[in-house]
Amino acid sequence: MEINIASLQDHILTRARGRPDVHEDFDFAIERYHREFLASTGGRKMDLESTWRHVLEHGPRVKVTKKEEKNYRRFMFTASIYFTVYMQSPAVRALIVTEDQQKFMLRCFMDYKQICLQASMFFWDEANAPLFPIASIINHSCDPNVYAIPRMSHFKMVALKPIAKGEQIFFSYGPVWYKNGDKAKQDSTMSLFLFQCDCVACNPARLKRWLATQKRLDEHGIRDLRTCSKVIADDLAPLAAKMNAVQQFIKKYAHTHPNESFCSVLQGFTDILYEALMNEWANKMRSEALEQVDRGL
C-alpha cells in the first residue's frame, strides 16, 4: 500500500508541535517529550498511544511507563543509525528532501523503536527461540565455567577458566554471583527464574566453605593483575591484546578462584568475549549481505 508521506508528516507534526528537535546532536528535553506524549493521549500515564495509530493502524495501544533518560538516549541513538543508513539510499534521499521531512522520518524511527520494545517486552510465552540440542543439556550455575551466547542460528560457548577432566560444564542463564556483589542482589536476580538454584554461590553452606578455600594473589600476582587491568581499561588497546592479557592471567591464577580480584578479571573477560563475538557476527552478517547484493537479491 502506498503511503502518502505528506499526510503522515502533517498528522504527526501537528500532534508533535512544540516538541524540541530531535535531529540536533541527538539531544532533546526528555521530560518535555514525555509531557507532550502524555498530553497527546489525554494524560493516560499507562496508555501512551503511538502517534501513528490512526494512520498506519498497526495496533491499538502500547502499555508503557515513563522511561529513564538513558533509555530515551538509546532509542535516539538507534533511531539515528536507522536514519543515517536509510539516507544513504538515493531513492530515500529523493523522497525525504526537506528538513521537516527529515525530522518526521527521524521521529518515526524513534517511535518505531519504542513500539517494538514495548510490544514484545515480557511476553515470554510468545517469544521465539532456537533449539540447541547440546546446549540444552548443560546446567545453570551462578559461577559458570563457560560463557555462552546465542545469536540467530548459532550458539557459542567459550571456556572462562580451565576445566578439569571430568568436571561438569556450566553456563549461566543470566545471573553471575560476582557481578551481583551481595547475597540480597543475587537472591533478587534469581527470583526472576522459575527454579531454585542450589549452585555453590546460592547454597549458603556450600558458599561459606567455598569462599574459605580462596587463595590470595602473591606479589607477582598483584603486579600481573595491575598490568591486566590496565590493558582491559585501555580504550585504544586492540581487542586481541585484551583477550590475550586476560587469558594469560586466568590460566596462571585460576587456582585462586573465588578470589575477588580473580573474579574481577573474569567479569572483564565476559565483556571482552561479548564484544568479540558481536564483532564476529557483525562481520559475518555484513559479508552475507554483500554476497546477496552481488547476486542481486
Sine and cosine of phi, psi and omega as CSV:
sin_phi,cos_phi,sin_psi,cos_psi,sin_omega,cos_omega
0.00,0.00,0.77,-0.64,0.01,-1.00
-0.97,0.25,0.74,-0.67,-0.01,-1.00
-0.96,-0.29,0.80,-0.61,0.04,-1.00
-0.98,0.18,0.96,-0.27,-0.09,-1.00
-0.92,0.40,-0.49,0.87,-0.01,-1.00
-0.91,0.41,-0.68,0.73,0.00,-1.00
-0.93,0.37,-0.61,0.79,0.07,-1.00
-0.89,0.45,-0.68,0.74,0.00,-1.00
-0.88,0.48,-0.74,0.68,-0.01,-1.00
-0.88,0.48,-0.66,0.76,-0.04,-1.00
-0.89,0.46,-0.75,0.66,-0.07,-1.00
-0.96,0.28,-0.69,0.73,-0.04,-1.00
-0.91,0.41,-0.48,0.88,0.07,-1.00
-0.91,0.42,-0.70,0.72,0.01,-1.00
-0.97,0.26,-0.42,0.91,-0.06,-1.00
-0.99,-0.15,0.14,0.99,-0.08,-1.00
-0.86,0.52,0.72,-0.70,0.01,-1.00
0.99,-0.11,-0.19,0.98,0.04,-1.00
-0.95,0.31,0.53,-0.85,0.09,-1.00
-0.90,0.43,0.48,-0.88,0.03,-1.00
-0.92,0.40,0.68,-0.73,0.00,-1.00
-0.99,-0.16,-0.05,1.00,-0.08,-1.00
-1.00,0.01,-0.19,0.98,-0.08,-1.00
-1.00,-0.05,0.95,-0.32,0.05,-1.00
0.84,0.54,0.41,0.91,0.02,-1.00
0.79,0.61,0.64,0.76,-0.09,-1.00
-0.73,-0.68,0.63,-0.78,0.16,-0.99
-0.31,-0.95,0.19,-0.98,-0.05,-1.00
-0.98,0.22,0.94,-0.33,-0.10,-0.99
-0.89,0.46,-0.73,0.68,-0.05,-1.00
-0.89,0.46,-0.65,0.76,-0.02,-1.00
-0.92,0.39,-0.63,0.77,0.04,-1.00
-0.85,0.52,-0.69,0.73,-0.01,-1.00
-0.91,0.42,-0.69,0.72,0.00,-1.00
-0.89,0.46,-0.65,0.76,0.01,-1.00
-0.91,0.40,-0.59,0.81,0.04,-1.00
-0.91,0.42,-0.66,0.75,0.05,-1.00
-0.89,0.45,-0.68,0.73,-0.02,-1.00
-0.89,0.46,-0.60,0.80,-0.03,-1.00
-0.95,0.31,-0.24,0.97,-0.01,-1.00
-0.90,-0.44,0.33,0.95,0.05,-1.00
0.97,0.25,0.32,0.95,0.07,-1.00
0.99,0.17,0.25,0.97,0.02,-1.00
-0.98,0.18,0.97,-0.24,-0.14,-0.99
-0.90,0.43,-0.48,0.88,-0.05,-1.00
-0.97,-0.24,-0.03,1.00,-0.05,-1.00
-0.82,-0.57,0.92,0.38,-0.01,-1.00
-1.00,0.10,0.86,-0.51,-0.03,-1.00
-1.00,-0.03,0.52,-0.85,0.11,-0.99
-0.94,0.35,0.56,-0.83,0.05,-1.00
-0.94,0.35,-0.21,0.98,0.02,-1.00
-1.00,0.03,-0.12,0.99,-0.26,-0.96
-0.78,0.62,-0.77,0.64,-0.14,-0.99
-0.98,0.21,-0.21,0.98,-0.04,-1.00
-0.99,-0.15,-0.79,0.61,-0.05,-1.00
-1.00,0.01,-0.28,0.96,0.01,-1.00
0.77,0.64,0.74,0.67,-0.04,-1.00
-0.99,0.10,-0.17,0.99,0.00,-1.00
0.30,-0.95,0.32,-0.95,-0.08,-1.00
-0.95,0.30,-0.95,0.30,-0.08,-1.00
-0.68,-0.73,0.48,-0.88,0.07,-1.00
-0.92,-0.40,0.85,-0.52,0.04,-1.00
-0.97,0.26,0.84,-0.54,-0.05,-1.00
-0.46,-0.89,0.63,-0.77,0.08,-1.00
-0.96,-0.27,0.13,-0.99,-0.01,-1.00
-0.89,0.46,0.76,-0.65,-0.07,-1.00
-1.00,-0.06,0.37,-0.93,0.14,-0.99
-0.96,0.28,0.41,-0.91,-0.04,-1.00
-0.86,0.52,-0.63,0.78,-0.05,-1.00
-0.88,0.47,-0.55,0.84,0.01,-1.00
-0.94,0.34,-0.63,0.78,0.07,-1.00
-0.87,0.49,-0.66,0.76,-0.04,-1.00
-0.93,0.36,-0.51,0.86,0.10,-0.99
-0.91,0.41,-0.69,0.72,0.05,-1.00
-0.87,0.50,-0.68,0.73,0.00,-1.00
-0.89,0.45,-0.64,0.77,-0.03,-1.00
-0.90,0.44,-0.74,0.67,0.00,-1.00
-0.92,0.38,-0.59,0.81,0.06,-1.00
-0.89,0.46,-0.63,0.77,0.00,-1.00
-0.92,0.39,-0.53,0.85,0.05,-1.00
-0.92,0.38,-0.74,0.67,0.05,-1.00
-0.83,0.56,-0.73,0.68,-0.03,-1.00
-0.85,0.52,-0.74,0.68,-0.05,-1.00
-0.89,0.45,-0.68,0.73,-0.03,-1.00
-0.92,0.40,-0.73,0.69,-0.03,-1.00
-0.91,0.42,-0.54,0.84,-0.02,-1.00
-0.96,0.29,-0.11,0.99,0.11,-0.99
-0.97,0.23,-0.28,0.96,-0.03,-1.00
-0.99,0.15,0.80,-0.60,0.04,-1.00
-0.84,0.54,-0.59,0.81,-0.01,-1.00
-0.90,0.43,-0.65,0.76,0.02,-1.00
-0.94,0.35,-0.67,0.75,0.01,-1.00
-0.89,0.46,-0.52,0.85,0.03,-1.00
-0.94,0.33,-0.47,0.88,-0.01,-1.00
-1.00,0.04,-0.67,0.74,-0.03,-1.00
-0.99,-0.16,1.00,-0.10,-0.16,-0.99
-0.95,-0.32,-0.78,0.63,-0.12,-0.99
-0.99,0.14,0.26,-0.97,0.03,-1.00
-0.90,0.44,-0.62,0.78,0.02,-1.00
-0.89,0.45,-0.63,0.78,0.04,-1.00
-0.91,0.41,-0.59,0.81,0.04,-1.00
-0.92,0.39,-0.65,0.76,0.07,-1.00
-0.88,0.48,-0.69,0.73,0.00,-1.00
-0.87,0.50,-0.72,0.69,-0.03,-1.00
-0.89,0.46,-0.67,0.74,-0.01,-1.00
-0.92,0.39,-0.62,0.78,0.05,-1.00
-0.91,0.42,-0.60,0.80,0.04,-1.00
-0.87,0.48,-0.71,0.70,0.03,-1.00
-0.89,0.46,-0.63,0.78,0.00,-1.00
-0.88,0.47,-0.74,0.67,0.01,-1.00
-0.92,0.40,-0.64,0.77,-0.02,-1.00
-0.86,0.52,-0.70,0.72,-0.02,-1.00
-0.89,0.45,-0.66,0.75,-0.01,-1.00
-0.93,0.37,-0.64,0.77,0.01,-1.00
-0.89,0.45,-0.71,0.71,-0.01,-1.00
-0.86,0.51,-0.69,0.72,-0.03,-1.00
-0.91,0.41,-0.77,0.64,-0.09,-1.00
-0.94,0.33,-0.48,0.88,0.00,-1.00
-0.96,0.27,-0.39,0.92,-0.06,-1.00
-0.96,-0.29,-0.24,0.97,-0.12,-0.99
-0.94,0.35,0.73,-0.68,0.13,-0.99
0.95,0.30,0.10,0.99,0.09,-1.00
-0.99,-0.15,0.92,0.40,-0.12,-0.99
-0.92,0.39,-0.46,0.89,-0.02,-1.00
-0.94,0.33,-0.28,0.96,0.01,-1.00
-0.97,-0.26,0.06,1.00,-0.03,-1.00
-0.97,0.23,0.51,-0.86,0.07,-1.00
-0.98,-0.21,0.63,-0.78,0.01,-1.00
-0.53,-0.85,0.63,-0.78,0.05,-1.00
-0.96,0.28,0.35,-0.94,0.03,-1.00
-0.96,-0.27,0.82,-0.58,0.01,-1.00
-0.88,-0.47,0.97,-0.25,-0.10,-0.99
-0.83,0.55,-0.68,0.74,-0.04,-1.00
-0.96,0.29,-0.73,0.69,-0.03,-1.00
-0.89,0.47,-0.49,0.87,-0.08,-1.00
-0.93,0.37,-0.33,0.94,-0.02,-1.00
-1.00,-0.09,0.00,1.00,0.00,-1.00
-1.00,-0.03,0.77,-0.63,-0.07,-1.00
-0.99,0.12,0.27,-0.96,0.02,-1.00
-1.00,0.05,0.54,-0.84,0.22,-0.97
-0.53,-0.85,0.60,-0.80,0.07,-1.00
-0.98,0.22,-0.07,1.00,0.15,-0.99
-0.83,-0.56,0.95,0.31,-0.11,-0.99
-0.95,0.33,0.44,-0.90,0.12,-0.99
-0.95,-0.31,-0.03,1.00,0.16,-0.99
-0.73,-0.68,0.44,-0.90,0.08,-1.00
-0.97,-0.26,0.82,-0.57,-0.06,-1.00
-0.87,-0.50,0.67,-0.74,0.04,-1.00
-0.55,-0.84,0.85,-0.53,0.06,-1.00
-1.00,0.04,0.53,-0.85,0.05,-1.00
-0.45,-0.89,0.94,-0.34,-0.01,-1.00
0.83,0.56,-0.89,-0.46,-0.06,-1.00
-0.99,-0.13,0.22,0.98,-0.03,-1.00
-0.87,-0.49,0.47,-0.88,0.06,-1.00
-0.64,-0.77,0.90,-0.43,-0.06,-1.00
-0.94,-0.35,0.64,-0.77,0.10,-0.99
-0.80,-0.60,0.76,-0.65,-0.02,-1.00
-0.82,-0.58,0.74,-0.67,0.01,-1.00
-0.91,0.42,0.77,-0.64,0.04,-1.00
-1.00,0.09,-0.49,0.87,-0.01,-1.00
-0.46,-0.89,0.25,-0.97,-0.03,-1.00
-0.82,0.58,0.69,-0.72,0.00,-1.00
-0.90,-0.43,0.87,-0.50,-0.05,-1.00
-0.95,0.30,0.42,-0.91,0.05,-1.00
-0.87,0.49,0.78,-0.63,-0.02,-1.00
1.00,0.04,-0.14,0.99,0.01,-1.00
-0.97,0.24,0.64,-0.77,-0.01,-1.00
-0.96,0.29,0.61,-0.79,0.04,-1.00
-1.00,0.00,0.74,-0.68,0.05,-1.00
-0.77,-0.63,0.62,-0.79,0.30,-0.96
-0.79,-0.61,0.24,-0.97,-0.06,-1.00
-1.00,-0.08,0.68,-0.73,0.11,-0.99
-0.97,0.23,-0.09,1.00,-0.01,-1.00
0.22,-0.98,-0.91,0.41,-0.08,-1.00
-0.97,0.25,0.61,-0.79,0.12,-0.99
-0.77,-0.64,0.79,-0.61,-0.21,-0.98
-0.88,0.47,-0.63,0.78,-0.06,-1.00
-0.98,0.20,-0.19,0.98,0.14,-0.99
-1.00,0.08,-0.54,0.84,-0.01,-1.00
-0.96,0.29,-0.52,0.86,0.15,-0.99
1.00,-0.03,-0.72,0.69,-0.01,-1.00
-0.61,-0.80,0.23,-0.97,-0.10,-0.99
-0.90,0.44,-0.61,0.79,-0.02,-1.00
-0.88,0.48,-0.69,0.73,0.00,-1.00
-0.94,0.35,-0.60,0.80,0.05,-1.00
-0.89,0.46,-0.71,0.70,0.02,-1.00
-0.89,0.46,-0.64,0.77,0.01,-1.00
-0.90,0.44,-0.66,0.76,0.02,-1.00
-0.91,0.40,-0.70,0.71,-0.04,-1.00
-0.93,0.38,-0.38,0.93,0.00,-1.00
-0.91,0.42,-0.27,0.96,0.01,-1.00
-0.98,0.21,-0.26,0.97,-0.07,-1.00
-0.98,-0.21,0.47,-0.88,-0.09,-1.00
-1.00,-0.05,0.67,0.74,0.11,-0.99
-0.40,-0.91,0.35,-0.94,0.01,-1.00
-0.99,-0.12,0.92,-0.38,-0.02,-1.00
-0.98,0.21,0.73,-0.69,0.01,-1.00
-0.84,-0.54,0.50,0.86,-0.01,-1.00
-0.95,0.31,0.07,-1.00,-0.08,-1.00
-0.88,0.47,-0.43,0.91,-0.02,-1.00
-1.00,0.04,-0.33,0.95,-0.07,-1.00
-0.97,-0.23,-0.38,0.92,0.04,-1.00
-1.00,0.09,0.92,-0.40,-0.11,-0.99
-0.82,0.58,-0.69,0.73,-0.03,-1.00
-0.92,0.40,-0.71,0.70,0.01,-1.00
-0.91,0.42,-0.63,0.78,-0.01,-1.00
-0.89,0.46,-0.67,0.74,0.00,-1.00
-0.89,0.46,-0.71,0.70,0.01,-1.00
-0.91,0.41,-0.63,0.78,-0.05,-1.00
-0.92,0.40,-0.73,0.69,0.00,-1.00
-0.89,0.46,-0.48,0.88,0.00,-1.00
-0.94,0.34,-0.28,0.96,-0.03,-1.00
-1.00,0.02,-0.15,0.99,-0.08,-1.00
-0.90,0.43,0.52,-0.85,-0.01,-1.00
-0.92,-0.39,0.51,-0.86,0.03,-1.00
-0.99,0.16,0.47,-0.88,0.14,-0.99
-0.96,0.26,0.69,-0.72,0.06,-1.00
-0.98,0.17,-0.10,-1.00,-0.06,-1.00
-0.87,0.50,-0.67,0.74,0.04,-1.00
-0.91,0.41,-0.63,0.78,0.01,-1.00
-0.89,0.45,-0.63,0.78,0.02,-1.00
-0.91,0.42,-0.65,0.76,0.04,-1.00
-0.91,0.42,-0.68,0.73,0.02,-1.00
-0.90,0.43,-0.59,0.81,0.04,-1.00
-0.89,0.46,-0.70,0.71,0.02,-1.00
-0.88,0.47,-0.68,0.74,0.02,-1.00
-0.89,0.45,-0.72,0.70,-0.01,-1.00
-0.89,0.45,-0.70,0.71,-0.01,-1.00
-0.89,0.45,-0.59,0.81,0.01,-1.00
-0.91,0.41,-0.65,0.76,0.02,-1.00
-0.91,0.41,-0.68,0.73,0.00,-1.00
-0.87,0.48,-0.64,0.77,-0.07,-1.00
-0.99,0.17,-0.18,0.98,-0.05,-1.00
-0.98,0.18,0.94,-0.33,-0.02,-1.00
-0.91,0.42,-0.38,0.92,-0.04,-1.00
-1.00,-0.01,-0.18,0.98,-0.01,-1.00
-0.95,0.32,0.70,-0.71,0.04,-1.00
-0.87,0.49,0.50,-0.86,-0.01,-1.00
-0.87,0.49,-0.59,0.81,0.01,-1.00
-0.90,0.43,-0.61,0.80,0.02,-1.00
-0.92,0.39,-0.64,0.77,0.05,-1.00
-0.90,0.44,-0.70,0.72,-0.01,-1.00
-0.87,0.50,-0.70,0.71,-0.03,-1.00
-0.90,0.43,-0.69,0.72,-0.01,-1.00
-0.88,0.47,-0.68,0.73,-0.02,-1.00
-0.93,0.38,-0.70,0.71,-0.03,-1.00
-0.90,0.44,-0.63,0.77,0.03,-1.00
-0.90,0.43,-0.66,0.75,0.01,-1.00
-0.91,0.43,-0.72,0.69,-0.03,-1.00
-0.89,0.46,-0.69,0.73,0.00,-1.00
-0.88,0.47,-0.60,0.80,-0.08,-1.00
-0.98,0.18,-0.54,0.84,-0.14,-0.99
-0.86,-0.51,0.35,0.94,0.01,-1.00
-0.87,0.49,-0.45,0.90,-0.03,-1.00
-0.92,0.38,-0.24,0.97,0.00,-1.00
-1.00,0.07,-0.19,0.98,-0.01,-1.00
-0.86,0.52,0.72,-0.69,0.25,0.97
-0.99,-0.12,0.70,0.72,0.05,-1.00
-0.83,0.56,0.67,-0.75,-0.09,-1.00
-0.87,0.49,-0.67,0.74,0.00,-1.00
-0.91,0.41,-0.65,0.76,0.04,-1.00
-0.89,0.46,-0.66,0.75,0.00,-1.00
-0.90,0.43,-0.54,0.84,0.03,-1.00
-0.90,0.43,-0.57,0.82,0.07,-1.00
-0.94,0.33,-0.62,0.78,0.08,-1.00
-0.85,0.52,-0.67,0.74,0.01,-1.00
-0.90,0.44,-0.68,0.73,0.06,-1.00
-0.89,0.45,-0.57,0.82,0.00,-1.00
-0.89,0.45,-0.67,0.74,0.01,-1.00
-0.90,0.44,-0.61,0.79,0.04,-1.00
-0.91,0.42,-0.66,0.75,0.01,-1.00
-0.92,0.40,-0.68,0.73,0.03,-1.00
-0.88,0.48,-0.68,0.74,0.00,-1.00
-0.87,0.50,-0.73,0.68,0.00,-1.00
-0.89,0.46,-0.67,0.74,-0.01,-1.00
-0.90,0.44,-0.68,0.73,-0.01,-1.00
-0.93,0.36,-0.61,0.79,0.05,-1.00
-0.90,0.43,-0.66,0.75,0.05,-1.00
-0.89,0.45,-0.66,0.75,0.00,-1.00
-0.88,0.48,-0.73,0.69,-0.02,-1.00
-0.95,0.32,-0.56,0.83,0.05,-1.00
-0.90,0.44,-0.68,0.73,0.04,-1.00
-0.90,0.43,-0.63,0.77,0.01,-1.00
-0.90,0.43,-0.71,0.70,0.00,-1.00
-0.91,0.41,-0.61,0.79,0.03,-1.00
-0.90,0.44,-0.66,0.75,0.01,-1.00
-0.90,0.43,-0.68,0.73,0.01,-1.00
-0.91,0.41,-0.61,0.79,0.02,-1.00
-0.91,0.42,-0.66,0.76,0.01,-1.00
-0.91,0.41,-0.59,0.81,0.05,-1.00
-0.90,0.44,-0.64,0.77,0.02,-1.00
-0.92,0.40,-0.62,0.79,0.05,-1.00
-0.90,0.45,-0.68,0.73,0.00,-1.00
-0.89,0.45,-0.54,0.84,0.01,-1.00
-1.00,0.09,-0.05,1.00,0.03,-1.00
0.98,0.21,0.39,0.92,-0.01,-1.00
-0.99,0.12,0.00,0.00,0.00,0.00
